[in-house]
Structure formats: structure tokens, C-alpha cells
Amino acid sequence: MQQIITDSIEIATKQFKSFGFKDEQILPLVSSGKRDLTNEMNILKELLVQNSDTEAINNSIHALKGLLSTMGNKDIVKRLSSIHNETENIINVSQIQELLGL
């Protein structure tokens, strides 16, 4: 989990710099991203452990993919999407936990 957060922060920082953002502008953005990623991953972890309802897990995964995408971590979004099929409500808990380090 921590590695995905660290990688996402690095990717987002590089992207912001390439857009011309200054370091003092980047810091609050990546801090907010880190906080939101950490919170959502903890929520998902708890939902998976509790074997919560599929809709709650789907909502959390969807939120997580949005956060990761916004931070530019497209690789994890793609990998997460490939093991999670919202339309068929198929949740491979062990693969999701392994990918995200939960």
C-alpha cells in the first residue's frame, strides 16, 4: 500500500512540475492526494476484510481508481481495472489485496 502511495506522489509531483507548478504549489496538492489515497485504501482494506457488500466495495474501488488516475498512476488503475469487473460484480479479493498491498 505504501509503495503505491509513494509512487503516486512521485508521478503527481513530476506531472505538476511539467505543467509549470512551483514547489510551494505542489506540496499541498500531493499532501492532499496522499491523505485521500491513504484514507480510501484503508476504507477498502476494511471493506475487504469484513466481506462487506459488493456495492460498497465497488464504490471504494471506483473512488480509488479516480484518485490514482488523478495522480497519474495509470498503471495501477489499469491493473486494478483488469482484476475488478464492476459490471458483473466480480470481486477478486485476494488479487486486489495483493496488488494494493492491503
Order of alpha helices (4+ residues) and beta strands (2+ residues): alpha-alpha-alpha-alpha-beta-beta-alpha
